């Protein structure tokens, strides 16, 4: 991550050049401009989940495997997690990202497996750790309903947003309050029923902002296997993968610009061109 | 009023564990019928032991599974509980390791399963699973919504079951709270027996004390 000083809180006329964009946007933004020829190379994508199985044929190399747990109030970070994937879900998400952005770097931050009790706190600490590492994209196909974590998660999501870490989170398809997908500093993702992995729709009625492929998705699973799965969990890494492509072609994009680019290239906006 | 006190007072008037158990059973039976599935189960999270427990099972495995426990954060049900995300999986047989683990938590090896968290207010209470729909049944988002509706119903029933158990605990325990619980229970019984004159007098006396 390149830590750039934030612009001042005001902008004198003679300082306009200081905030010049590294690259001008074209008059008409197309998918070709957004990610044409991109592979995800150089982009670090974090899978915050149940772990990722190493060397799965559909996932390939996982550069980093970390496990977060709690010992009382103390946060434990195992930077050489060898447990792999405890249920298959993280591997599935990693495989979807890999299928769209074949040359991105993948990191696994495991926040599941230590029991249900304390799982909300582990999720929070896992996200905190991932944001501190400055990953370019964090895929979060999970959420918590615990109100007491909402404020802290909100702060973390905003921190990620200002540090140029794009948090992509699964929306809930049940009428419950859960987090962090409801925050406007993240990209929230629901499912559509089409087969095209590059079909995604902008939703003008938030809180769910985008719909991506999430029904009958063939995904990587434990034991080098594959499964056909349905859920917003699998729509989310589709958007994470597309964001990785955008970032590998346009390194300087901020989360605000990434959201704008996703909107402009959405299938129901300008994505047909 | 504390949760314990409320439970104690409620002990005498709440439905019994058996009532709510029957409600849960009816939910899994209907879920199984609607989805034309081979089996359906509801798991309750036991927070004290951090385990998932089979509370109701319809269809295959129903005889032997109720009461069986497994760790709360492994496997599909565990993931669904902890992540709060519903999940539908087809072709489970593709992965022998997964099949074996699933079999341990379902009593047989399903070809496919749908699992949804049971959420009530901000608590995750358990998981509803529907196993092996007909192989020609293509999954759609409409079914996911239907599953969500069942999950809401099951979550309410699970919440009631837990309240009934807490209330029963207060009733059977020792100390002031159990006395209060037994008083509430007796009053309720007398009301049921149309002897509410004494009960009304007793309540009036209590009101006076307060």
Contacts between the chains, C-beta under 8 A, distances in Angstrom:
chain1	res1	chain2	res2	distance
A	50	B	79	6.0
A	86	B	73	7.5
A	86	B	74	5.6
A	86	B	79	7.9
A	87	B	74	6.4
A	87	B	75	5.9
A	87	B	76	6.3
A	87	B	78	6.6
A	87	B	79	4.3
A	88	B	76	7.9
A	88	B	95	7.7
A	88	B	98	6.3
A	89	B	79	5.2
A	89	B	83	7.2
A	89	B	87	7.4
A	112	B	73	5.8
A	112	B	78	7.9
A	112	B	79	6.6
A	112	B	82	5.4
A	112	B	83	7.1
A	113	B	73	5.7
A	113	B	74	6.8
A	114	B	73	6.7
A	115	B	50	4.4
A	115	B	71	7.2
A	115	B	72	5.8
A	115	B	73	5.1
A	116	B	45	6.0
A	116	B	47	7.5
A	116	B	50	5.6
A	116	B	72	3.9
A	116	B	73	5.5
A	116	B	78	7.5
A	116	B	81	6.0
A	116	B	82	5.8
A	116	B	124	7.5
A	117	B	47	6.6
A	117	B	50	5.1
A	117	B	72	7.9
A	119	B	73	6.7
A	119	B	82	4.6
A	141	B	83	7.1
A	141	B	85	6.4
A	142	B	82	7.4
A	142	B	83	3.5
A	142	B	84	6.8
A	142	B	85	5.8
A	143	B	83	7.0
A	143	B	84	5.1
A	143	B	85	6.9
A	144	B	84	6.6
A	145	B	84	5.8
A	145	B	119	5.7
A	145	B	121	7.9
A	145	B	122	4.6
A	145	B	123	7.1
A	145	B	124	6.4
A	146	B	122	5.6
A	147	B	122	5.1
A	170	B	85	5.9
A	172	B	84	7.0
A	172	B	85	7.6
A	173	B	86	6.7
A	173	B	141	7.9
A	173	B	144	6.1
A	173	B	145	7.2
A	173	B	148	6.3
A	174	B	86	7.1
A	174	B	116	7.5
A	174	B	117	7.9
A	174	B	119	6.8
A	174	B	148	4.5
A	174	B	151	6.5
A	174	B	152	7.3
A	175	B	148	7.7
A	175	B	152	7.5
A	176	B	84	7.6
A	176	B	119	4.8
A	177	B	122	7.1
A	178	B	84	5.5
A	178	B	119	8.0
A	191	B	141	6.3
A	191	B	144	7.9
A	192	B	141	7.9
A	193	B	140	6.4
A	193	B	141	5.8
A	215	B	139	6.5
A	215	B	140	7.0
A	215	B	141	6.4
A	216	B	90	7.1
A	216	B	138	7.6
A	216	B	139	6.3
A	221	B	94	7.3
A	221	B	95	5.3
A	221	B	98	6.3
A	222	B	95	6.2
A	222	B	97	5.7
A	222	B	98	5.8
A	223	B	95	5.2
A	223	B	96	6.8
A	223	B	97	4.3
A	223	B	98	6.9
A	225	B	94	5.2
A	225	B	95	3.5
A	225	B	97	7.8
A	225	B	98	6.9
A	226	B	91	8.0
A	226	B	94	6.1
A	226	B	95	7.8
A	227	B	89	5.4
A	227	B	90	6.9
A	227	B	91	5.6
A	227	B	92	7.0
A	227	B	94	5.9
A	227	B	95	6.6
A	227	B	98	7.5
A	228	B	89	7.4
A	228	B	90	4.0
A	228	B	91	5.2
A	229	B	87	6.7
A	229	B	88	6.4
A	229	B	89	5.2
A	229	B	90	7.3
A	230	B	87	7.6
A	230	B	88	3.8
A	230	B	89	7.9
A	230	B	90	7.9
A	230	B	139	5.3
A	230	B	144	6.9
A	231	B	85	6.1
A	231	B	86	5.8
A	231	B	87	4.8
A	231	B	88	6.1
A	231	B	144	7.8
A	232	B	85	6.7
A	233	B	83	7.5
A	233	B	85	5.1
A	233	B	87	6.4
